[in-house]
Amino acid sequence: MTLEHAFSTSYGLAIIGEAASRIPRQNREHLAPELPWPRIVAMRNLLVHDYNSVSHAVVHRTVTESLPELRTTIAALIARLEGPEGDLPLEGGD
């Protein structure tokens, strides 16, 4: 993995973690309890605040092993929300 690729990959993971952190906790747990929400947000915090200790091997493993499953789960969730019964109840703010 080139340095440029490592930076862009880390930035993408940070954006995913930031987006996850903005979903109210009760909504996260209600809509997709199988996702490791705290770990997703923790990865973002590590990448943004403690970047000197980031292991590129961990980033690579996250992207190759965890991200495909996350993408599948989020795509299914979006389909549920936008589908004919897309009126899933959501809780208020965090």
Secondary structure, 3 states (H helix, E strand, C coil): CCHHHHHHHHHHHHHHHHHHHCCCHHHHHHHCCCCCHHHHHHHHHHHHHCHHHCCHHHHHHHHHHHHHHHHHHHHHHHHHHHCCCCCCCCCCCC
